[in-house]
Amino acid sequence: MTVKKTLAAITMTLAMPLAALASEGADRLTRMLEPLQTFEARFEQQILDASGERLQEAHGQMWLARPGKFRWEVEAPYQQEVISDGEEVMLHDPDLEQATIQALDHRVTHTPALLLSGSASDLVDSYDVTRQQQGSAETFTLLPKSADTLFEELKMTFRGELLTTLQMTDSTGQRTAIEFRDATMNQAIDDSRFVFEIPEGTDVIRDTH
């Protein structure tokens, strides 16, 4: 629903039942996410405390392909990569020469990559969704229905058909904000992007929990 600074628009918004707003947001978000099969982008990530002070920032490149495949490469201020082949996920830390491999947790409530690479219907089933539009930007606010999540609130902003921003807030008020740049959607991504390539000499830990 377009947000306009007019009394009529404000009145209409306030008059709409909350359930109707949530249904509208969920339906629209599903329509935005369902066509997404692959996504590739540069990203910039900031972690802010509850007062807005910057605690950490990083940038890198990410790729994902449905269902459940993704590669998240942090380039600076340190190197790290998280790769999923759809069955298992690996966290590789080159500085520590360590790689941890575990079964992929398909719950869509845990990582930014899973939020996008998972099922759109599962996502909207797991959250109460509301939508706000300002100009060409559409922002969806997602509140988890279950307590078993890593964050209290998630915001997803699209411009046109492309996702541009993810913002997650945890129970302490700490926020993780991720901006995507030079994004492309539904372009072919070679499956080799999602294959684990573990350098010789790396300590491999298999987490069976």
Protein Blocks (a to p, Z undefined) as FASTA:
>chain_A
ZZddbfklmmmmmmpcfklmmmmmmmmmmmmmmmpmbdcdddddddddfkopafbdcddd
dddddehiacdddfbfcdcddddehlaccdddfklopacdddddfbfklbmklmmmmcfk
lmmmmpccddddehjbccdddddfbfbbcbfbdcdddehjbcfbdcdddfkopacdddde
hiaehiacdfklmpccddehiacdddfZZ
